[in-house]
Amino acid sequence: MHSIVTKYCFLVSSKKLKYSYQKCRLVKSTRYFTKNNTNILFTKEEKGNRAVAIEKKEYFNKIKKLLADVDTYTMTDKNPTKRLTEKMPELSTK
């Protein structure tokens, strides 16, 4: 994230200096906040195009609760990803 902030701050035009300076300050303070609050996870909302901030502990507890639902998810002995990836072209032509 540091490189994104640095690129943004140095690629602004001189005509928009005041506006860009304020934006740069906000981006830098956000970077500082995320660096000092590693217990917070930022992710994209499942439905919609919004960012969500949630404590990592709470997030992982919710994921564990979802995965514990045996009616929806089942445990497998092997990882089926490779087999499914190889079958994708075959499935898409049917």
DAVENSUL-V236019 format. One record per helix or strand of 2 or more residues. SS is the DSSP state (@ for helix, = for strand). FROM is the first residue (numbers start at 0). TO is the last residue. Records with the same first field share a line. If there is no record, write none. Layout:
SS = FROM-TO, FROM-TO
This chain:
@ = 1-9, 13-35, 55-66, 80-91
= = 39-43, 50-54
